[in-house]
Structure formats: structure tokens, C-alpha cells
Amino acid sequence: MFADIATFYPLLRLLTVFFLMVLGVRLGLGLGLSALIGSLMLALWSDMSVWQWAVASLGVFNDAPTVLVWCVLSLILALTSLMERTGQAERFMIALSRHITSPKIRLVFFPVLIGLLPMPGGAAFSAPLIQAVARGLPVPEIDKSLINYWFRHTAETTWPLFPAIILAAGIGGISTLHVVAYTCPLALIFFCVGWVCLVHGLEFPLTAGMAHPDLPASCGNAIFQGLPIFLALGGALALEGIIALLLPGVAVDYGAPVALVGGIAVCLRQNKLHVRDFVQAVFQRHVLSMIFMVGSLGVFKIILETSNTVDALMRMGSADMALALAAIVLPGLVGLVTGMLMACVGVTLPLLMALLPAGEAILPWLAVSLSSGFTGCMISPLHICFVLSCEYFKVDFAASWRRIPLPSILFGFAGILYFFLMK
């Protein structure tokens, strides 16, 4: 397929850097430091000097997506810390679980619910909820981590407020509603694959069907205890919907920080806390560690762009004008490297649109590109939600990751099958 062996060099360099980054994490360097070192290696391999790498890296402080992630992640971790510390998260789980009798459904309900909120690092939001609802159930920590990671992304290929879906519709020149209608079966497939691979095999005693049966089943109490979460979730969806409708040029993600601030304010008021409690929650060591990690991943993304590595990968496939490469391989590769569906859409979809013959139906190709890119994102150890889940539940990074490729690849094959059925 490739005219010259040199065409492989960008791919080999990238895979080598990727492997060494994962190895660094496995050896205990942490993802933040590993990503920073990986970005330096990639820069040097791409004929950038150390000074050029340093100057480019400083751009992370001016990178709007990274700054937004810092802001949102800090607010998420502060809110979850406050709710955990005051016992409100557990009270909410107890109140709500009285209305969900199946322990398996209780485990997946909250990551799916929080997954409707298109905020970076949302796994940090749902992890404490799973921990609370699983208390007393014989669920290993690694299973909690995987369930949190997987089901938090159920709606990502179809939810109309996700920036990747909005961008895909814009690049394809079709309405977001058409994209949602066409890709919604992918969300169902994703859920079913996760249920079979991660949830179905869990076994619970018969007495696990109802949590705290001695407590009254009060809907009002469940709403009150979950009000900070409902306000953060509902407020973000409403604000982002308004932004998407009235301000199409503005990133919808900006609705999430505003809603999170509202949720934190309600939590402080309900538990009679002071603003200083919020400040202390923000400046906890694990929050600062997460901020460093996000910044390092932002630097890696900047070097990836500055070094023209992605452009080289694009040229690797464009020589043959191969639709299959542009729709399946490249999105999967970009997803694997970045762990971001937005990057898959923004980098590979323009090439796919350019390669499509005149009159070719766009939606089947768009759907398979989304599913392939998302498969790569889910497999990627650099996916921030995977890292956050592993960090929260204190599980071994490698042991947890080994259980991710199988369901992810099954979903990827299902996406290809869906493409052939719909084309």
C-alpha cells in the first residue's frame, strides 16, 4: 500500500513514544511526567530543539481547551470532595437506591447519568457515586473502576451537546439532529457490549436487591440530597443547549463551569459550610496532581500538532486515497494517541469528506468514523477518564487496562457492521 518504507517512520516514532509513555506510567512515573517526557522525545525526534519544545509547551497556558479542562476538573473534584466529606454523596445514594432495586442497574445508572454532562474528566464525578452505591456489595475495586469508565461514555457518540458531535455535523454539512438519529444505535450497542463484558458476570446475594430497606422511600429526600448534582447536570445541559442554539460560534463546554459553581454553592449552603471549605477542597494535593497531569497531556497535544506528526500520518494514507484508511484506521489511531473523540473528528473527518466521491451518502461514513475513533479513544491508556477512574479506586493501571481492549474492539467491529447494514 505504501510506496516507500519511509512512509512508516512517523507512525513508528509515534508508537515508540506512546509505548515509552505507557511504560513510564507502569514504572510509577505517573501519567503527567510520562506525557511531558514523551512530548519532549517526540519534539526531538521531529527536529525541534529543546528551546522550541519549551516555548511551544508554554502555549498550554493559552490553550482554551486545556484551561477549560483545568477549570472544570477542579470544580468537579471540589464538589465531589465536599459531598463525600459531608456524607451527602452517601445519603443521596441511599435515598436513590431505594428506588432502584437491581444492584447491577444501580452500578451503571450513575455513570450513564453523569455521562450526559459533556464535561472533561466526568469520571471523577461519577466515581464517588459508584463507590457509595456499591458499599456493602461484593464488587472488586477494579470492576467499579471499569464500570465507571465504560458507562460514563455511553452517549458520547450520539448526545447532541457533545462538542465532537456538533463539530462532526458541521464538517459533514448536515444537521446535528440527523447525526444523532443516525448514531443513536451506536450508544445502545456500546451499552450492551459493556453490560455483557463488565457487568453480566457479577454475582450478588439475594439480599442485595434492596439497599437500606429500613429507610423510607422518599423521592423528596432523594431530590434534596442530590440537588447539587442535579443542578450541575441539568444546569450544564440547559446552558450548553442555549449556547449551542444562540451562540453557535462559542464552545458549549463553557456552560459546565457555571453550572458546577451553582452546584457547589448549593452544597455549601445545604451543609452549612463556608467558602474557605471550597478553597481547601480545590487546593488538595490530588487536585493539584490532576491539574499537572491535564497540563502535561495538553503539552503533548500541542507538540503533536507543532511537530506536524498528525499531518505526516494523514499523508501516509492519502497517497492511495483509501476511504477505508481515512474512515477507520486514521480515526482509530488518532483516538489511541490522544484519547479524545474531538481530536479524531477534527483531524480525520475533513480528509474523509474530501475523499468521498460525489453523491456518496455521508452519514454511514460519518458513523463508522465516529465509532472507529471512539474505539481508539476507549482503548487509549491516555484517556483522562480511564486514568481518573484508576486513580480514584486505587487499582493497578495495567491490570485494569488489559480488560478494556476486548469490549472496545467488539464495539469497533459492531460499528463497521452497522456501516455495511446502513450503507
Long-range contacts (C-beta under 8 A, 24 or more apart in sequence): 1-320, 1-322, 2-316, 2-319, 3-319, 7-315, 7-316, 7-319, 8-316, 10-309, 10-312, 10-313, 10-316, 11-313, 11-316, 11-333, 13-42, 13-45, 13-46, 13-309, 14-42, 14-309, 14-313, 14-337, 17-41, 17-42, 17-45, 18-336, 18-337, 21-382, 22-381, 25-381, 25-397, 26-397, 26-398, 30-289, 30-293, 31-293, 31-296, 31-297, 31-382, 31-387, 32-289, 32-292, 32-293, 32-295, 32-296, 32-297, 33-296, 34-296, 35-293, 35-296, 35-297, 35-299, 35-300, 35-382, 36-296, 36-299, 36-300, 38-300, 39-296, 39-299, 39-300, 39-302, 39-303, 39-304, 40-303, 42-300, 42-303, 42-304, 42-307, 42-309, 43-303, 43-306, 43-307, 45-307, 46-307, 46-308, 46-309, 48-303, 48-306, 48-307, 53-303, 56-299, 56-302, 56-303, 56-306, 57-299, 57-302, 57-303, 59-302, 60-295, 60-298, 60-299, 60-302, 63-298, 63-301, 63-302, 64-251, 65-251, 65-253, 65-298, 65-342, 66-294, 66-295, 66-297, 66-298, 66-301, 68-120, 68-251, 68-253, 68-254, 68-257, 69-120, 69-121, 69-294, 69-298, 69-384, 70-291, 70-294, 70-295, 71-257, 72-119, 72-120, 72-121, 72-253, 72-256, 72-257, 72-260, 73-120, 73-121, 73-124, 73-287, 73-290, 73-291, 73-294, 74-282, 74-287, 74-291, 75-257, 75-260, 75-261, 75-264, 76-119, 76-121, 76-122, 76-124, 76-125, 76-260, 77-124, 77-281, 77-282, 77-284, 77-286, 77-287, 77-290, 78-264, 78-278, 78-281, 78-282, 78-287, 79-125, 79-228, 79-232, 79-260, 79-263, 79-264, 79-267, 80-124, 80-125, 80-127, 80-128, 81-281, 81-284, 81-287, 82-264, 82-267, 82-268, 82-271, 82-273, 82-277, 82-278, 82-281, 83-128, 83-228, 83-229, 83-267, 84-128, 85-281, 86-267, 86-271, 86-273, 88-225, 88-228, 88-267, 88-270, 88-271, 89-128, 89-129, 89-132, 90-132, 90-135, 91-225, 92-129, 92-132, 92-222, 92-225, 92-226, 92-229, 93-129, 93-132, 93-133, 93-135, 93-211, 94-132, 94-211, 94-212, 94-215, 95-215, 95-218, 95-221, 95-222, 95-225, 95-226, 96-222, 96-225, 96-226, 97-133, 97-211, 97-212, 98-210, 98-211, 98-212, 98-213, 98-215, 98-216, 98-217, 98-222, 99-217, 99-219, 99-222, 101-209, 101-210, 102-209, 103-137, 103-204, 103-208, 103-209, 103-211, 104-199, 104-202, 104-204, 106-133, 106-134, 106-211, 107-133, 107-134, 107-137, 107-139, 107-144, 107-147, 107-199, 107-202, 108-147, 108-151, 108-194, 108-195, 108-199, 111-147, 111-148, 111-149, 111-150, 111-151, 111-152, 111-154, 112-151, 112-152, 112-154, 112-155, 112-191, 113-233, 114-152, 114-229, 114-233, 115-151, 115-152, 115-153, 115-154, 115-155, 115-156, 115-159, 116-155, 116-159, 116-233, 116-237, 117-232, 117-233, 117-236, 117-237, 117-256, 118-159, 118-161, 118-162, 118-163, 118-236, 118-240, 118-252, 118-253, 118-256, 119-236, 119-253, 119-256, 119-260, 120-253, 120-384, 121-290, 121-294, 121-384, 121-385, 121-388, 122-152, 122-385, 123-148, 123-149, 123-152, 123-384, 123-385, 123-386, 123-388, 123-389, 123-392, 124-290, 124-388, 124-392, 125-229, 125-232, 126-152, 127-388, 127-389, 127-392, 127-393, 128-392, 129-229, 131-392, 131-393, 133-211, 136-208, 136-211, 137-204, 137-208, 138-203, 138-204, 138-205, 139-202, 141-393, 141-394, 141-395, 142-393, 142-395, 142-396, 142-399, 142-400, 142-403, 143-198, 143-202, 144-393, 145-389, 145-390, 145-392, 145-393, 145-395, 145-400, 146-198, 146-389, 146-400, 146-403, 146-404, 147-194, 147-198, 147-199, 148-389, 148-392, 148-393, 149-383, 149-385, 149-386, 149-389, 149-404, 150-194, 150-198, 150-378, 150-404, 150-407, 151-191, 151-194, 152-385, 153-190, 153-374, 153-378, 153-385, 154-187, 154-190, 154-191, 154-194, 155-187, 156-187, 156-341, 156-374, 157-183, 157-186, 157-187, 157-190, 157-341, 157-370, 157-371, 157-374, 158-183, 158-184, 158-186, 158-187, 159-187, 160-244, 161-237, 161-240, 161-241, 161-244, 161-252, 162-341, 163-251, 163-252, 163-253, 163-342, 164-341, 164-342, 164-344, 164-345, 164-370, 166-244, 166-252, 167-342, 167-345, 167-346, 167-349, 168-345, 168-349, 168-366, 168-369, 168-370, 171-345, 171-349, 171-350, 171-353, 172-349, 172-353, 172-362, 172-363, 172-366, 173-362, 174-362, 174-363, 174-366, 176-244, 178-363, 179-363, 179-366, 182-363, 182-366, 182-367, 182-422, 183-366, 183-367, 183-370, 185-418, 186-367, 186-370, 186-371, 186-415, 186-418, 189-411, 189-414, 189-415, 189-418, 190-411, 193-407, 193-410, 193-411, 193-414, 194-407, 196-407, 197-403, 197-406, 197-407, 197-410, 198-403, 198-407, 224-270, 227-266, 227-270, 228-263, 228-264, 228-266, 228-267, 228-270, 229-263, 231-259, 231-262, 231-263, 231-266, 232-259, 232-260, 232-262, 232-263, 233-259, 234-259, 235-259, 235-262, 235-263, 236-260, 286-391, 290-388, 290-391, 293-384, 293-387, 294-384, 297-339, 297-382, 297-384, 300-382, 301-338, 301-340, 301-343, 304-337, 304-338, 310-334, 310-347, 314-347, 314-348, 314-351, 317-351, 318-351, 318-355, 321-355, 322-355, 323-352, 323-355, 323-356, 323-365, 326-351, 326-352, 326-355, 326-369, 327-352, 327-365, 327-368, 327-369, 327-372, 328-368, 328-369, 328-372, 328-416, 329-372, 331-369, 331-370, 331-372, 331-373, 331-376, 332-372, 332-373, 332-375, 332-376, 332-412, 333-376, 334-373, 334-376, 335-372, 335-373, 335-374, 335-375, 335-376, 335-377, 335-378, 335-379, 335-380, 336-376, 336-377, 336-379, 336-380, 337-376, 337-380, 337-382, 338-377, 338-380, 338-382, 339-377, 339-380, 339-381, 339-382, 339-383, 339-384, 339-386, 340-377, 341-370, 341-373, 341-374, 341-377, 344-369, 344-370, 344-372, 344-373, 344-374, 344-376, 344-377, 345-369, 345-370, 345-373, 348-373, 361-423, 363-422, 364-419, 364-422, 364-423, 365-419, 367-415, 367-418, 367-419, 367-422, 368-415, 368-416, 368-418, 368-419, 370-415, 371-411, 371-412, 371-414, 371-415, 371-416, 371-418, 371-419, 372-412, 372-415, 372-416, 374-411, 374-415, 375-408, 375-409, 375-411, 375-412, 375-415, 378-404, 378-407, 378-408, 378-411, 379-404, 379-405, 379-408, 379-409
